[in-house]
Amino acid sequence: MSRLRRLPDWVGHPLPAVADAESILLAIFDETRAPQALGSWVSLAWLGAEEGPDTTGPFRREAPTELAAWAAMLVAGSVADAELYPAPSWWATRGIARPDRMSRQEWDERTGSTWERHYARGVAVALGWVTGELTDPRAMCPTLNGGAERISSLDRERYRTQLHRVAAGTAAR
């Protein structure tokens, strides 16, 4: 059961859809320990938190603003792809102020860990879905469990079906 009670105004999906996706992702994480499911769940749960600078976001404590969500999504995509630490101009063109930038050490630790890269993929796809960059919530379906083993195709199809119902507005509450 989701604890989401409200969403920021900039989120284009209705609260029940995001709450259903959040609940499904938490259940998937409980079943698989998949870091991608955790990254997606943390991102969606963050949206319903009380806005304030001490709100736990996907990578750091910050209010769930639209700018913060876009920044986290863009950073997460690059971390998930194990890209090299970006130049200052990369951060600046994405509107990420110097104090809000991930340190080189944190970046290297995250990109150097398969678990962290899969967590980041979850962040990227969940925030991509709520910002409208991704239209299909099935992108949040993880491929690897917490032991870095492939999730069976049968289980993946079940998870994808559950997440697809979110988009169709037919997920069980």
Secondary structure, 3 states (H helix, E strand, C coil): CCCCCCCCCCCCCCHHHHHHHHHHHHHHHHHHCCHHHHHHHHHHHHHCCCCCCCCECCCCECCCCHHHHHHHHHHHHHHHCCCCCCCHHHHHHCCCCHHHCCCHHHHHHHHCCHHHHHHHHHHHHHHHHHHCCCCCHHHHCCCECCCCCECCHHHHHHHHHHHHHHHHCCCCC
